[in-house]
Amino acid sequence: MSVIMTLEVAGDPKGVEQHASANTEKMQAVLEAAKRHGLIAHRFYGSDDGASLMVLDEWPDRQSFESFFQEQASEIRPMLEAAGVSAQVEPKFWRELTTHDAYGWGV
């Protein structure tokens, strides 16, 4: 079963968008690397107050993400720096619970 990875940090969502717009080829290269490592789904989100960022990914397993993140750290770091992120990032991994009320996402 796949895992969800969330990464939440204090930072400027507009900085991420500006960096992405100015570096579309690099962003696509990182995405292609993620797909090679098994990425299933990926999104960036910014908080309403403009002070926080969240990455929400789905991966086959934790090891797939960790392998990707280690390989691409030098490409990911400039994007985080553009958003003012200076703290160590700490991804969290989540597994789906069996609750018999799943809805959406192709259930």
TAZI-V73224 format. One record per backbone hydrogen bond with DSSP energy under -1.0 kcal/mol. CO is the residue of the C=O (numbers start at 1). NH is the residue of the N-H. E is the energy in kcal/mol with one decimal. If there is no record, write none. Layout:
# TAZI-V73224
co/nh/e
CO/NH/E
CO/NH/E
This chain:
# TAZI-V73224
co/nh/e
3/59/-2.6
4/94/-2.8
5/57/-2.6
6/92/-3.0
7/55/-2.2
9/53/-2.9
12/16/-1.3
13/17/-2.2
14/18/-2.6
15/19/-2.3
16/20/-2.8
17/21/-2.4
18/22/-2.0
19/23/-1.1
23/27/-2.5
24/28/-2.4
25/29/-2.1
26/30/-2.3
27/31/-2.3
28/32/-2.6
29/33/-2.0
30/34/-2.4
31/35/-2.5
32/36/-2.0
33/37/-1.3
34/39/-2.4
35/38/-1.4
41/58/-2.3
43/56/-2.6
45/54/-2.5
47/50/-1.7
51/11/-1.9
52/47/-2.3
53/9/-2.0
54/45/-2.7
55/7/-1.8
56/43/-1.4
57/5/-2.5
58/40/-2.9
58/41/-1.4
59/3/-2.6
61/65/-1.3
62/66/-2.6
63/67/-2.4
64/68/-2.0
65/69/-3.2
66/70/-2.2
67/71/-2.0
68/72/-2.5
72/75/-1.5
72/76/-2.1
73/77/-2.5
76/80/-1.8
77/81/-2.7
78/82/-2.0
80/85/-2.5
81/84/-1.8
83/12/-3.0
92/6/-2.5
94/4/-2.4
104/107/-1.2
